[in-house]
Amino acid sequence: MAPVTHHYHVYVIELSKDVLYEKRFLKANPGYVSGKPCVYVGMTGQDPDTRFDKHKAGIKSNRYAREYGLRLLPHLYDMYNPMPYDGARDMEVELAIALREAGYGVWQA
């Protein structure tokens, strides 16, 4: 029997500070510490680079990732990948919470 390969990933996209003009983003981040990065946290069955490109191209994209996404921040997620679907689903939420608690502005959809 072949070993099970996990191909799900969490990823973090740095967002432009212009996202701070969005009322919904600010409301979701009452503890945002000025100067900290603003980020989008997601999970995917694709390579994070491919998923980022799709966000920017408007393919199944989150509006904040599409309009404000600057670059991936692999130092915040590489150590977790790859993983099974359930692990990625849970890690997306846990990573978003951890970053928000560290003062980041976070959008996680």
C-alpha positions in Angstrom: 0.0 0.0 0.0 1.4 3.4 -1.0 2.0 6.0 1.7 -0.6 8.7 2.1 0.7 12.0 0.8 -0.7 15.2 2.2 -1.1 18.0 -0.2 -3.0 20.7 1.7 -1.3 24.0 2.8 -1.9 27.0 4.9 -0.6 30.2 3.5 -0.2 33.9 4.5 -0.4 36.8 2.1 0.9 40.2 3.2 -1.7 42.9 2.5 -1.0 46.5 1.7 -1.6 48.9 4.6 -4.4 50.4 2.4 -6.6 47.6 3.7 -6.8 49.6 6.9 -9.2 52.0 5.2 -11.7 49.1 4.9 -14.2 49.3 7.8 -14.9 45.5 7.8 -11.2 44.8 8.1 -10.7 47.2 11.0 -13.8 45.9 12.8 -12.4 42.3 12.6 -9.1 43.6 14.1 -9.8 45.7 17.2 -6.5 44.7 18.7 -4.4 45.7 15.6 -1.0 47.1 16.7 0.0 50.0 14.4 3.0 49.1 12.3 2.4 45.3 12.4 1.7 43.6 9.1 -1.8 43.1 7.7 -2.3 39.6 6.3 -4.7 37.2 4.7 -4.6 33.6 6.0 -5.9 30.8 3.8 -5.7 27.1 3.1 -5.5 25.3 -0.2 -5.0 22.0 -1.9 -2.6 23.8 -4.3 0.9 25.1 -4.0 0.6 28.4 -2.1 2.4 30.3 -5.0 -0.3 29.0 -7.5 -3.1 29.9 -5.1 -1.7 33.5 -4.6 -1.5 33.9 -8.4 -5.2 32.8 -8.6 -6.2 35.3 -6.0 -4.5 38.1 -7.9 -6.1 37.0 -11.2 -9.6 37.0 -9.6 -10.0 33.2 -9.7 -12.0 32.1 -6.6 -10.3 35.0 -4.9 -10.9 36.8 -1.7 -11.4 40.5 -2.3 -8.8 41.6 0.2 -6.2 39.1 -1.2 -7.0 40.2 -4.8 -7.0 44.0 -4.2 -4.4 44.3 -1.4 -2.2 41.2 -1.7 1.5 42.0 -2.0 3.4 38.8 -1.5 3.4 35.5 0.3 5.1 35.4 3.8 6.4 31.8 3.8 8.3 32.2 7.1 4.9 32.3 8.8 3.6 29.0 7.4 6.2 26.8 5.7 6.9 24.8 8.8 3.3 23.5 8.8 3.1 22.3 5.2 2.0 20.0 3.7 -0.7 18.4 5.8 -4.0 16.6 5.6 -7.2 18.5 4.8 -8.5 18.5 8.4 -5.1 19.7 9.7 -5.0 22.5 7.2 -8.6 23.6 7.9 -7.8 23.7 11.7 -4.4 25.3 11.2 -5.9 28.1 9.1 -8.0 29.2 12.0 -5.3 28.7 14.6 -2.7 30.6 12.6 -5.1 33.5 12.1 -5.9 33.6 15.8 -2.2 33.5 16.7 -1.3 36.3 14.3 -4.2 38.4 15.5 -3.1 37.9 19.1 0.4 39.0 18.1 -1.1 42.4 16.9 -1.3 41.6 13.2 -4.2 42.8 11.1 -5.8 39.5 9.9 -8.4 38.5 7.4 -9.3 34.8 7.4 -12.3 33.7 5.3 
